[in-house]
Amino acid sequence: MKRAAGEGSVFRLKDGTWRAACRLGKPSFRGATRAEALRKRDAYLRTHHQFLALPKRARDSYASLLQRWLDSRRDSLRPRTVESYYETIERYIIPTIGLVSFGALTADHISQAMAKAKSPRTKNYIRLVCHLALKFAVERGELSVNVATLVPSVRQRHVEREMPTDEQWTALKAAIARENVGTRALLLTIAFCGLRVGEAIGLRWSDFHGSHFSVQRAASRSHELASVKTKAGKRLVPLLGTERRGATGTFCVLFIASLKRRDSARNRRTTCGTWPSRT
């Protein structure tokens, strides 16, 4: 039977193995038997024809789609959210499926990227990022189906958080005591008032109101300040009783005083016109 155009030829090598050659892109496939070589060649041809059937834009790599999606959303997302998306993409998605044409992505590809993470929360976050990027392509008519919707989310096990024991609290204070005064004041305020690190860095003197202070903003890892994400994140933290906590309360007061000095200096520089603009 005459071979079809581009089908190539099959021949036996001197070492007894078989090679199936294909004219498309000039690849060849080797196997211990003729059937094995043909099976490898036919699998390639099916994939190649499916790729050619994709719209031209959908042949681009998934990495390029992710970049276009982030560029389109950068102005409408919080800096911390963009930073989080970038970290997830660079750590989990690009190394695994970044070079795959986004039009050829399957649910198995998404699951493969999720498998690189250990915690269920991170796995679900990877799925979310993939879903949002593919949704972007669907909305622009570059894809017809968002395959990320076919991947089930990972069930997260609820873990009750426990308060530190007296021994753990003593060990924490001993570790903090080895830091300098400024760092010690910051760490003890975080521990005593139940703050996140970014929330403590985002505090200003204007946030303190006598017996309490308000949490309104937080700093990201790139030191960008932004409002806290949720309504629950905006809260009032009482300061009553700090004077009864001995050294801990003293360092909380030191931290608050350092904020007053820092913000007062900032206001003076701004008034004099010498404070550098933030870029």
C-alpha contacts under 8 A as a table, 3 or more apart, distances in Angstrom:
res1	aa1	res2	aa2	distance
3	R	7	E	6.29
3	R	8	G	7.44
3	R	9	S	7.99
4	A	7	E	5.38
5	A	8	G	7.62
6	G	22	C	6.38
6	G	23	R	5.15
6	G	24	L	5.98
7	E	21	A	7.99
7	E	22	C	5.76
7	E	23	R	6.79
8	G	20	A	7.08
8	G	21	A	5.10
8	G	22	C	4.20
8	G	23	R	5.52
9	S	20	A	5.77
9	S	21	A	5.27
9	S	22	C	6.83
10	V	18	W	7.10
10	V	19	R	5.73
10	V	20	A	4.34
10	V	21	A	6.24
10	V	34	R	7.48
10	V	37	A	7.96
10	V	38	L	7.60
11	F	18	W	5.82
11	F	19	R	5.62
11	F	20	A	6.65
11	F	34	R	7.99
12	R	16	G	6.32
12	R	17	T	5.95
12	R	18	W	4.48
12	R	19	R	6.30
12	R	34	R	7.87
13	L	16	G	5.44
13	L	17	T	5.50
13	L	18	W	5.83
13	L	19	R	7.08
14	K	17	T	7.44
16	G	32	A	7.63
17	T	30	R	7.13
17	T	31	G	5.99
17	T	32	A	4.81
17	T	33	T	6.23
17	T	34	R	7.81
18	W	30	R	5.69
18	W	31	G	5.34
18	W	32	A	6.10
18	W	33	T	5.79
18	W	34	R	5.38
18	W	37	A	6.19
19	R	28	S	6.57
19	R	29	F	5.51
19	R	30	R	4.41
19	R	31	G	6.40
19	R	34	R	7.47
19	R	37	A	5.85
20	A	28	S	5.53
20	A	29	F	5.10
20	A	30	R	6.37
20	A	34	R	7.96
20	A	37	A	5.45
20	A	38	L	5.94
20	A	41	R	6.35
21	A	26	K	7.22
21	A	27	P	6.25
21	A	28	S	4.17
21	A	29	F	6.33
21	A	41	R	7.53
22	C	25	G	7.40
22	C	26	K	5.60
22	C	27	P	5.54
22	C	28	S	5.81
22	C	41	R	7.23
23	R	26	K	4.66
23	R	27	P	6.97
24	L	27	P	6.98
28	S	41	R	7.30
29	F	37	A	5.64
29	F	38	L	7.73
29	F	40	K	6.17
29	F	41	R	5.91
30	R	36	E	7.76
30	R	37	A	5.13
30	R	40	K	7.88
31	G	34	R	6.71
31	G	35	A	7.82
31	G	36	E	5.12
31	G	37	A	4.41
32	A	36	E	6.60
32	A	37	A	7.37
33	T	36	E	5.25
33	T	37	A	6.46
34	R	37	A	5.28
34	R	38	L	6.23
35	A	38	L	5.11
35	A	39	R	6.07
36	E	39	R	5.06
36	E	40	K	6.38
37	A	40	K	5.33
37	A	41	R	6.33
38	L	41	R	5.05
38	L	42	D	6.02
39	R	42	D	5.21
39	R	43	A	6.19
40	K	43	A	5.24
40	K	44	Y	6.41
41	R	44	Y	5.18
41	R	45	L	6.29
42	D	45	L	5.01
42	D	46	R	6.20
43	A	46	R	5.27
43	A	47	T	6.37
44	Y	47	T	5.19
44	Y	48	H	6.03
45	L	48	H	4.98
45	L	49	H	6.04
46	R	49	H	5.30
46	R	50	Q	6.17
47	T	50	Q	5.12
47	T	51	F	6.17
48	H	51	F	5.05
48	H	52	L	6.31
49	H	52	L	5.05
49	H	53	A	6.21
50	Q	53	A	5.07
50	Q	54	L	6.63
51	F	54	L	5.38
51	F	59	R	6.92
51	F	104	A	7.05
52	L	55	P	7.92
54	L	58	A	6.05
54	L	59	R	6.42
54	L	103	G	6.53
54	L	104	A	8.00
55	P	58	A	5.25
55	P	59	R	6.76
55	P	103	G	7.95
55	P	142	E	7.11
56	K	59	R	5.52
56	K	60	D	7.66
57	R	60	D	5.80
57	R	142	E	6.66
58	A	61	S	7.91
58	A	101	S	6.58
58	A	102	F	5.87
58	A	103	G	4.56
58	A	104	A	7.87
58	A	142	E	6.03
58	A	143	L	7.12
59	R	101	S	5.01
59	R	102	F	6.65
59	R	103	G	6.03
59	R	104	A	7.74
60	D	64	S	6.55
60	D	65	L	7.33
60	D	101	S	5.20
60	D	102	F	6.46
60	D	103	G	7.81
61	S	64	S	5.38
61	S	65	L	6.71
61	S	98	G	6.42
61	S	99	L	5.12
61	S	100	V	5.29
61	S	101	S	4.18
61	S	102	F	5.63
62	Y	65	L	5.05
62	Y	66	L	6.23
62	Y	97	I	7.12
62	Y	98	G	5.11
62	Y	99	L	6.17
62	Y	100	V	5.76
62	Y	101	S	5.50
62	Y	102	F	4.48
63	A	66	L	5.12
63	A	67	Q	6.32
63	A	94	I	6.24
63	A	98	G	4.62
63	A	99	L	6.47
64	S	67	Q	5.12
64	S	68	R	6.27
65	L	68	R	5.12
65	L	69	W	6.08
65	L	102	F	7.24
65	L	133	A	6.98
65	L	137	A	7.72
66	L	69	W	5.10
66	L	70	L	6.19
66	L	133	A	5.85
67	Q	70	L	5.23
67	Q	71	D	6.10
68	R	71	D	5.11
68	R	72	S	6.21
69	W	72	S	5.23
69	W	73	R	6.40
69	W	133	A	5.83
69	W	136	F	6.50
70	L	73	R	5.16
70	L	74	R	5.77
70	L	82	V	7.48
71	D	74	R	5.36
72	S	75	D	7.52
73	R	76	S	5.38
73	R	77	L	6.20
74	R	77	L	5.55
74	R	78	R	7.91
74	R	79	P	7.93
74	R	82	V	6.67
75	D	78	R	7.95
77	L	81	T	6.30
77	L	82	V	6.46
78	R	81	T	5.16
78	R	82	V	6.42
78	R	226	A	7.33
79	P	82	V	5.19
79	P	83	E	6.14
79	P	220	S	7.86
79	P	224	E	7.01
79	P	226	A	7.58
80	R	83	E	4.99
80	R	84	S	6.09
80	R	220	S	5.71
80	R	221	R	7.96
80	R	224	E	7.63
80	R	226	A	7.95
81	T	84	S	5.03
81	T	85	Y	6.20
82	V	85	Y	5.11
82	V	86	Y	6.20
83	E	86	Y	5.15
83	E	87	E	6.26
84	S	87	E	5.19
84	S	88	T	6.29
85	Y	88	T	5.23
85	Y	89	I	6.13
85	Y	129	V	6.92
86	Y	89	I	5.13
86	Y	90	E	6.01
87	E	90	E	5.30
87	E	91	R	5.94
88	T	91	R	5.34
88	T	92	Y	5.73
88	T	93	I	6.91
88	T	125	Y	8.00
88	T	126	I	6.61
88	T	129	V	7.98
89	I	92	Y	5.66
89	I	93	I	4.78
89	I	94	I	5.82
89	I	126	I	7.83
89	I	129	V	7.86
90	E	93	I	6.29
90	E	94	I	5.49
90	E	95	P	7.19
91	R	94	I	6.93
91	R	95	P	6.95
92	Y	95	P	6.19
92	Y	96	T	6.57
92	Y	113	A	5.95
92	Y	114	M	7.45
92	Y	116	K	6.29
92	Y	117	A	7.27
92	Y	126	I	7.50
93	I	96	T	5.37
93	I	97	I	5.84
93	I	98	G	6.11
93	I	113	A	5.50
93	I	126	I	7.50
94	I	97	I	5.66
94	I	98	G	3.92
94	I	99	L	7.32
95	P	98	G	6.10
96	T	112	Q	7.16
96	T	113	A	5.71
97	I	100	V	5.44
97	I	109	H	6.58
97	I	110	I	7.98
97	I	112	Q	7.98
97	I	113	A	6.84
100	V	104	A	6.98
100	V	105	L	6.82
101	S	104	A	5.32
101	S	105	L	6.62
102	F	105	L	5.17
103	G	142	E	7.99
103	G	143	L	6.62
105	L	109	H	6.14
105	L	110	I	7.80
105	L	147	V	7.27
106	T	109	H	5.30
106	T	110	I	6.85
106	T	147	V	5.91
106	T	148	A	7.96
107	A	110	I	5.19
107	A	111	S	6.28
107	A	147	V	5.46
107	A	148	A	6.08
107	A	150	L	6.09
107	A	151	V	5.81
108	D	111	S	4.98
108	D	112	Q	6.03
109	H	112	Q	4.98
109	H	113	A	6.48
110	I	113	A	5.26
110	I	114	M	6.33
110	I	127	R	6.84
110	I	130	C	7.24
110	I	148	A	6.58
110	I	151	V	7.29
111	S	114	M	4.95
111	S	115	A	6.10
111	S	151	V	6.96
112	Q	115	A	5.15
112	Q	116	K	7.07
113	A	116	K	5.67
113	A	117	A	7.80
113	A	126	I	7.35
114	M	117	A	5.77
114	M	122	T	7.89
114	M	123	K	4.82
114	M	124	N	7.53
114	M	126	I	6.00
114	M	127	R	6.79
115	A	118	K	7.30
115	A	123	K	7.13
117	A	120	P	7.85
117	A	122	T	6.14
117	A	123	K	5.73
118	K	122	T	7.17
118	K	123	K	7.23
119	S	122	T	5.40
119	S	123	K	6.38
120	P	123	K	5.01
120	P	124	N	6.20
120	P	154	V	5.66
120	P	155	R	6.73
120	P	156	Q	5.63
121	R	124	N	5.27
121	R	125	Y	6.23
121	R	154	V	7.76
121	R	156	Q	6.78
122	T	125	Y	4.92
122	T	126	I	6.23
123	K	126	I	5.22
123	K	127	R	6.40
123	K	153	S	7.97
123	K	154	V	6.95
124	N	127	R	4.98
124	N	128	L	6.17
124	N	153	S	5.79
124	N	154	V	6.17
125	Y	128	L	4.93
125	Y	129	V	6.29
126	I	129	V	5.23
126	I	130	C	6.26
127	R	130	C	5.18
127	R	131	H	6.04
127	R	148	A	6.71
127	R	151	V	7.76
127	R	153	S	7.50
128	L	131	H	5.00
128	L	132	L	6.19
129	V	132	L	5.23
129	V	133	A	6.29
130	C	133	A	5.30
130	C	134	L	6.18
130	C	148	A	6.45
131	H	134	L	5.29
131	H	135	K	5.95
131	H	146	N	6.96
131	H	147	V	7.82
131	H	148	A	5.05
131	H	149	T	6.89
132	L	135	K	5.00
132	L	136	F	6.27
133	A	136	F	5.12
133	A	137	A	6.71
134	L	137	A	5.03
134	L	138	V	6.26
134	L	143	L	7.79
134	L	146	N	5.68
134	L	147	V	7.79
134	L	148	A	7.49
135	K	138	V	4.97
135	K	139	E	6.13
135	K	146	N	6.14
136	F	139	E	5.30
136	F	140	R	6.54
137	A	140	R	5.22
137	A	141	G	6.39
137	A	142	E	5.15
137	A	143	L	5.71
138	V	141	G	5.13
138	V	142	E	5.68
138	V	143	L	4.63
138	V	144	S	5.78
138	V	145	V	6.75
138	V	146	N	6.82
139	E	142	E	7.63
140	R	143	L	7.72
141	G	144	S	6.80
143	L	146	N	7.29
146	N	149	T	5.99
146	N	150	L	7.89
147	V	150	L	5.40
147	V	151	V	7.33
148	A	151	V	5.41
149	T	152	P	7.44
164	P	167	E	7.95
164	P	168	Q	5.74
164	P	169	W	6.13
165	T	168	Q	5.15
165	T	169	W	6.16
166	D	169	W	5.09
166	D	170	T	6.10
167	E	170	T	5.11
167	E	171	A	6.20
168	Q	171	A	5.07
168	Q	172	L	6.11
169	W	172	L	5.04
169	W	173	K	6.24
170	T	173	K	5.22
170	T	174	A	6.19
171	A	174	A	5.05
171	A	175	A	6.28
172	L	175	A	5.18
172	L	176	I	6.20
173	K	176	I	4.98
173	K	177	A	5.98
173	K	188	L	7.83
174	A	177	A	5.10
174	A	178	R	6.94
175	A	178	R	5.64
175	A	179	E	7.57
176	I	179	E	5.55
176	I	184	R	5.70
176	I	187	L	6.96
176	I	188	L	7.52
177	A	180	N	7.77
177	A	184	R	6.49
179	E	183	T	6.05
179	E	184	R	5.61
180	N	183	T	5.52
180	N	184	R	5.92
181	V	184	R	5.02
181	V	185	A	6.12
182	G	185	A	5.22
182	G	186	L	6.40
182	G	255	F	7.24
183	T	186	L	5.09
183	T	187	L	6.11
184	R	187	L	5.23
184	R	188	L	6.03
184	R	251	F	7.24
185	A	188	L	5.37
185	A	189	T	6.13
185	A	251	F	4.62
185	A	252	C	5.85
185	A	254	L	6.29
185	A	255	F	5.17
186	L	189	T	5.24
186	L	190	I	6.28
186	L	200	A	7.46
186	L	251	F	7.92
186	L	252	C	7.51
186	L	255	F	6.01
187	L	190	I	5.08
187	L	191	A	6.20
188	L	191	A	5.03
188	L	192	F	5.82
188	L	248	T	6.33
188	L	251	F	6.80
188	L	252	C	6.65
189	T	192	F	5.16
189	T	193	C	5.70
189	T	194	G	7.86
189	T	195	L	7.64
189	T	200	A	7.97
189	T	248	T	7.88
189	T	251	F	7.27
189	T	252	C	5.09
189	T	255	F	7.24
190	I	193	C	5.52
190	I	194	G	5.57
190	I	195	L	4.70
190	I	196	R	6.58
190	I	197	V	6.84
190	I	200	A	6.60
191	A	194	G	5.41
191	A	195	L	6.87
192	F	248	T	7.65
193	C	237	V	6.89
193	C	238	P	7.95
193	C	239	L	7.99
195	L	199	E	6.10
195	L	200	A	6.17
196	R	199	E	5.14
196	R	200	A	6.33
197	V	200	A	5.24
197	V	201	I	6.32
198	G	201	I	5.15
198	G	202	G	6.11
198	G	218	A	4.70
198	G	219	A	4.45
198	G	220	S	6.21
198	G	221	R	7.99
199	E	202	G	5.03
199	E	203	L	6.46
199	E	215	V	6.77
199	E	216	Q	7.94
199	E	217	R	6.23
199	E	218	A	4.26
199	E	219	A	6.50
200	A	203	L	5.40
200	A	218	A	7.30
201	I	218	A	6.76
201	I	219	A	6.22
202	G	217	R	5.53
202	G	218	A	4.63
202	G	219	A	5.50
202	G	225	L	6.64
203	L	207	D	6.59
203	L	215	V	7.01
203	L	216	Q	7.85
203	L	217	R	7.17
203	L	218	A	7.66
203	L	259	L	7.70
204	R	207	D	5.42
204	R	208	F	7.64
204	R	259	L	6.13
204	R	260	K	7.64
204	R	263	D	6.98
205	W	208	F	5.79
205	W	256	I	7.19
205	W	259	L	5.38
205	W	260	K	5.06
205	W	263	D	6.50
206	S	209	H	7.68
207	D	213	F	5.36
207	D	214	S	5.26
207	D	215	V	7.21
208	F	211	S	7.95
208	F	212	H	6.16
208	F	213	F	4.15
208	F	214	S	6.59
209	H	212	H	5.50
209	H	213	F	5.57
210	G	213	F	7.60
211	S	238	P	6.00
211	S	239	L	5.10
211	S	240	L	5.71
212	H	236	L	6.48
212	H	237	V	5.43
212	H	238	P	4.16
212	H	239	L	4.93
212	H	240	L	7.33
213	F	236	L	5.71
213	F	237	V	5.43
213	F	238	P	6.62
213	F	239	L	7.43
214	S	234	K	7.15
214	S	235	R	5.75
214	S	236	L	4.51
214	S	237	V	6.21
215	V	233	G	7.26
215	V	234	K	5.34
215	V	235	R	5.46
215	V	236	L	6.37
215	V	237	V	7.50
216	Q	227	S	5.86
216	Q	228	V	6.03
216	Q	233	G	7.56
216	Q	234	K	5.21
216	Q	235	R	7.37
217	R	225	L	6.62
217	R	226	A	5.41
217	R	227	S	4.07
217	R	228	V	4.92
217	R	234	K	7.94
218	A	225	L	5.66
218	A	226	A	5.76
218	A	227	S	6.23
218	A	228	V	5.89
219	A	222	S	7.74
219	A	223	H	5.29
219	A	224	E	5.35
219	A	225	L	4.48
219	A	226	A	6.54
220	S	223	H	5.01
220	S	224	E	5.32
220	S	225	L	6.58
221	R	224	E	7.42
228	V	231	K	7.81
228	V	233	G	5.81
228	V	234	K	6.56
229	K	233	G	6.69
230	T	233	G	5.13
230	T	234	K	7.02
231	K	234	K	5.42
232	A	235	R	6.54
239	L	242	T	5.93
240	L	243	E	7.76
241	G	244	R	5.26
241	G	245	R	6.90
241	G	249	G	7.93
242	T	245	R	5.31
242	T	246	G	7.71
242	T	248	T	7.42
242	T	249	G	4.29
242	T	250	T	7.49
242	T	252	C	7.41
243	E	246	G	6.39
243	E	249	G	5.20
243	E	250	T	6.88
244	R	249	G	6.86
245	R	248	T	5.54
245	R	249	G	4.94
245	R	250	T	7.82
246	G	249	G	5.49
246	G	250	T	6.37
247	A	250	T	4.93
247	A	251	F	6.25
248	T	251	F	5.33
248	T	252	C	6.36
249	G	252	C	5.02
249	G	253	V	6.34
250	T	253	V	5.18
250	T	254	L	6.27
251	F	254	L	4.76
251	F	255	F	6.13
252	C	255	F	5.13
252	C	256	I	6.35
253	V	256	I	5.09
253	V	257	A	6.11
254	L	257	A	5.03
254	L	258	S	6.13
255	F	258	S	5.06
255	F	259	L	6.47
256	I	259	L	5.19
256	I	260	K	6.56
257	A	260	K	5.09
257	A	261	R	6.40
258	S	261	R	5.14
258	S	262	R	6.08
259	L	262	R	5.06
259	L	263	D	6.01
260	K	263	D	5.33
260	K	264	S	5.96
261	R	264	S	5.15
261	R	265	A	6.15
262	R	265	A	5.26
262	R	266	R	6.22
263	D	266	R	4.91
263	D	267	N	6.13
264	S	267	N	5.15
264	S	268	R	6.31
265	A	268	R	5.13
265	A	269	R	6.29
266	R	269	R	5.23
266	R	270	T	6.13
266	R	275	W	7.33
267	N	270	T	5.05
267	N	271	T	6.14
268	R	271	T	5.14
268	R	272	C	6.30
269	R	272	C	5.10
269	R	273	G	6.17
269	R	274	T	5.44
269	R	275	W	5.04
270	T	273	G	5.08
270	T	274	T	6.23
270	T	275	W	5.06
271	T	274	T	7.86
272	C	275	W	7.65
